Amino acid sequence: MPTRAAPLPHHIAIIMDGNGRWAQRRHRPRIIGHRAGAQAVKRCVEFCLQRGIEALTLFAFSSENWNRPSEEVGGLMKLFLGALEREVDELHRLGARLRFIGERSRFDPAIQARMHAAEALTASNPKLQLTIAASYGGRQDIVHAARLLAEDVAAGRLLPEQIDESALSAQMALADLPAPDLFIRTGGELRISNFLLWQMAYTELWFTDTLWPDVDAQMLQQAVDDFATRERRFGLTSAQLRAPHPGNTP
C-alpha cells in the first residue's frame, strides 16, 4: 500500500518577529536587522513555491507600529519602498501574486503607487498568493467589515437578520482565500498580536525562539512537519473525524 503523503498547509501566516533583537545582539542599528529580515522573506517565498503551498501571508507592519521611533519607521518605509522596486519583477517571474492588506492610506503616495503597480503586474499569477499585511490590525479588519455591513443595512441592501458569519467573512481581508492552516511566529513571543483575529479561529499555532533573520528552509520544514502531526477537529471529536462519511461506505 502506498504511503499516504503528510498533509501540507494550504495557507501559512507568519509574524516575522526578531529583526531588532537580531541587530542588537550584533551591536548594529535595528534597521540592519530589518534588512536581514528581507532576505528571510525571500527564503520563505522560495520554500512555499518549492513545496506547492498556495498562500503565504506575512505581517510586515502593524497599525500599532506607526508609534515606533520616527527614525525606525522612516527606515522601514525606505526599506519597504526599495524592496518593492527590487523584488517585484522576480516575484512576477516566479508566478507569485502580490497584494497588500491594511490601511494603505497612511503610507507615502510613492509607496502607495508602488503597491498598486505591484498588485497590477502580478494579479494573474497562479503559483503563490503572497499577501503582505502592512499598516494592518485584526481589530481594524473586523471593524471595517462591520462598517460595510452597516452601510448595506442603512441603504436597504441587507436586512439585519441576514448578517451571519458568512456575511461578515465576505467583507474581511483575504475573503477569497482559505483561512490560514498554520500560523508561525518567530522571536520567542507567545501571542498573535492583533494579526488575522477573525481568520485564525481554527489555525494551528507554532512558535519558535528563532529570530526572523535566521529563518531558513529547515526551520520552516520543522513547522510544516509539526503541522502534519496535528489532528484538526474544528469543534468535532476524534471519533467523529474517524467515522465514515455517509455515502462513502462501499
N, C-alpha and C positions, 0 to 999 in steps of 0.2 A: 504494500500500500504506500503511495507517495506521501512524503512528509508534508504536513499542512504548513503553509507559509505563515510566519508570525505576522499578526496584524500591524499595519502601518497607520499612523495618524494621517488623516486626510488634511488636517489643518493644525498647524503649530503656531502658538502665540508666545512671544518672548518679551520679558522685561530685561533689557540689556544693562545690568547694574554693575558698577565697579570701576568705571573708567577713571574717575577721580582718584580713588584709592590706589589703583594700579600706578598712576603717575606719582602720587605722593610717596609711595614706597620706593620709588626710584629718584626721589628728590627732584622731580620735574614739575612744571606747571600742569594744572589739571587739563588744559586743552590738549596736551600731548597724549594724555590718556584717551581723550575723545578721538584723536586721530588714529591711535592704535585700535580703538574700538571699531572704526570704519573698516579696517581690514578683517576683523572678525565677522562683520556683516557679510562681506564677500564670501568668506568661508562657509557661512551659514546658508547663503543662497545656493552656492555650489553643492552643498550637502543635500539640500531639498531637491534640486534638479536631478542629481545623480540617482536619488532613490525614488523618484516619482511622487514625491509629496506635493499635493496640489496647491496648497495655500500656506503662506507664511505671513504673519502679522507681527511687526516689530514696534515696540513702544519706544520711540525716539526722543520725545519731548512732551512732557505732560503740561496740562493747563496750569499746574502749580509751579512748574519750572521757570516761568517768567519772573518769579520772585527771587531767583538766584542773583548773585552779584552781577552787576551790569557788564563787567569785563568778561565774565564767563559766558553770559548769554550772547554778547556780541561775537565772541569767538566761535560759539556754537553755530550762530547764524552764518558766519563766513564759511565754516566747515560744511554746513548743510548746503549752501549755495555751490561751493566747489564740488561737492560730491554729485550734485545734480548735473553740473556741467561735464564732469569727467565720466561718470559711471552709466548714464542712461543709455548711451549707444550700445555699450556692452550688454546691458540687461536686455535691450531690444534684440540684439543678435542672438542671445541665449533663449529667447522666446518667453521672457517674463513680462507679465503685465504689471505695471507700477501704478499705484494710486495712493492717495493721502486721505486720511480721515482726521477730523479735528477742526478747530476754529481757525481756519487759514487766514481770515481777515486780519489777524493780529501780526502776520508776517509782513515784512517789507514787500512793496509791489514787485521788485525784481525777483524775489523768491517765489511769490505767487505766480508770476509769469512762467518761471521755470517749472513749477509744479504742473501747471496747466499743460505746458508743452510736452513734458514727460508723459503725462497721462494720455494725451492725444496720440503721441508717437507709438506707445505700447498697447493701446486699447484693445487690439485684436489678438494679442499674443496669448497662446493657449497653455504653455507648459507650466507656468507657476503664477499664481495670483499673489503678488507681493504688495502688501499694504504697509504703509508707514503711518503710525499714529503720531501726529505732531500737533502740539497745542491741543491735545486730546485729554478728556476726562470721562470716565464711565458715567458719573452722575450727570455731567453735562449732556452726554449722549441720550440718557433716559429723559431728561427734561426737554430736550429738543424734540424727541419723538412724541412726548405727551403734548407739547405745544402744537405740533402739526395735527394731531388728532383733535385737539380742542378747536382749532381753526376749522376743521371739517365739520364738526358738530355745529359750530356757530353759523356756518354757511349753509347748513341744512343738507350737506352731502352725506352725513353719517349720524346715526342715532346713538345716544349714549350706551344703550344696551348692546350695540354691535361692537363695542370696544372689548376685545379679549386679548389673550397673549399673542395670538397670530396677528391681530391688527397692530399691536404695539411693535412686535418684532419686525414687521414690514417697514416701519419707519426708522429703525435703528441703523447705525452704521454697520456695514457688512451684511445687510439683509439678504444679499444674493449669494452669500457663501454659507457652507455648513458651519455650525458652531465649532470653535476650537476643540479638538480632541485632546490635545496636550498643551499644557502651559509650562514654560520653563522660566525660572528666574535665577540669574547668576548673582554672585556677590554676597551670598550668605543671609540675606534678609528673607524672612518667612511671612510675606504678605503679598497681596496682589495690587495694592497701591492705586486704587481707582482706575483699574485697567479692565475694559470689557466686562463690566459688572453684570450686565444682563446676559451677554453671550456666553459667559463661562459658568453657568449654573451647574453643569454636569461635566465640566472639563477635568481631566486628570492633572493634578498639580505635581511638579517636580522641581526641587530646589537643589542648588549646589553652591558651595563656597567659592568655586572658581570665579575669578573676576572676568568680566566680559572680554577684555582684550586677549585673554589667554584661552578663550573658547576655540576648540578645534573639532574636526570631524569625529575624533574618538569620544570626546565628551558628549557630543550630540547623539552619537550612537548609543551611549550608555542610557541617555534619557529615552530614546526610542525603544531600546531593549526592555527597559523597566516598564514602559507603557504597554508592551506586548504581554506582560505578566498580569496586568490589571484585569479584574472582572468588572465590566461596566454594566451596571444593573439598571440605571435610570429609574430608580424607585421600585423595581421589581425584586423578587427574591431569587437566589441562585437556582432553586428548584424550578421556578417559572421559566428561567432562561434555558434550562436543560430540557424542559418538556417539549415534545414535538409540536410544531405549529399545525393547527387544523388544516387539513387538506394536503399536508406534506407526507403523511404516512402512506406506505405502499399499500 
